Amino acid sequence: MTIEEFKNYARIDYNDDDEFIQSLIEASKKYIEESTGKTLDENNSLHTLLLKILTLHFYENRQAITSNSVNEVPYTITNLLTHISMSGGNEL
């Protein structure tokens, strides 16, 4: 996924965070692969959707975490991670 594809998905129309967004995309890819044991396939629509949703979650929840400001991972993310990990193919 390119920065432009993510920014279109997230409706971001400025370039100030491009370097940060790129780091979140890479971190999200690693998170998905390590959580599922599968190689991320950007030609798979479920993988791409998960990458977009997870990157957006990281982008929107980048503040310091305290006991009063914990944002749990949305159910959609955990559900997609589980589905991908249980599906066949793409093992690391």
Secondary structure, 3 states (H helix, E strand, C coil): CCHHHHHHHHCCCCCCCHHHHHHHHHHHHHHHHHHHCECCCCCCHHHHHHHHHHHHHHHHCCCCCCCCCCCCCCHHHHHHHHHHHHCCCCEC
